Amino acid sequence: MRFLRALPILPVLLSLVLGFGIPGAAAAELRAEEEESITEEAGEDRLPDSFFDDALFIGDSLTGSLGTYNLLNGGLGDAIVFHMNGLACHHLIQQNKQIYFMGESCSVERAAAKAGVNKLFLMLAMNDIGAPLEDLQYCWETLLERLRETCPELTVYIQSGTPLRTDDFYFTRDNMDAYNEMLQAVCEAYDCVYVDITEGLEDEEGYMKKEYQLDNVHLNPEGCAIWMENLHRASCYSQPVTADSALEP
């Protein structure tokens, strides 16, 4: 299992302090039972861990939480999971921000090419919220054009933003809903795969369920388990996907 991160040890230490530590025997057994129940409900709809063997995940601190969960519990096969705190699509395009990946500062498209993967999972919602939607759409379109030019065979999966705990300044449910709608339209236009990871995380009003909250935007380990399982649910993908499919880019 490969796990890359912007700072080698700090994210793991923070995650352990904030609740991602290895649980005691009783807690571990309970979590295993919950995950087994989720898996059974998914049935044949569930993608195996090996589906992610040739995948690269890039995102912000939320992806860092998912990466820590994967490090401790598995679930993403041999996927490479990389995060940079505060990363956003408009930073990558409007500010030409680069990521430090495999020993060098580079663009996202260079990172995907360098990793030699067939699948790229992007999660860049939270730090984009608040910027003008038309600017964000332009940034995503530009990023996808660069990815297509550099890695024409790459299948790009764009994950939805996670639910918010409550409305706070520009972190609002309406802004997140509008952002996710824009992502779906961009995915359709650029033949990418939209992945709705919100299933099971939202309450009846569309906010993050209390039992999965770490803070206003981040998920606790139980929330990451739901997120992980949604990545395994073929029904959460906007295009048909199976364990054996290679989805043409």
ABEGO torsion letter per residue (X at the ends): XBBBBABAAAAAAAAAAAGABBBBAAAAAAAAAAAAAAAAAAEAABBBAAAAAABBBBBBAAAAAAAAAAAAAEGAEABBBBBBBGBBAAAAAAAGBBBBBGGBBBBAAAAAAAAGBABBBBBAAAAABGBBAAAAAAAAAAAAAAAAAABAABBBBBBBBBBBABBBEABBAAAAAAAAAAAAAAAAAAGBBBBBAABGABBAAGBBBAAABABAABBBAAAAAAAAAAAABAAABABBBBAABAEBX
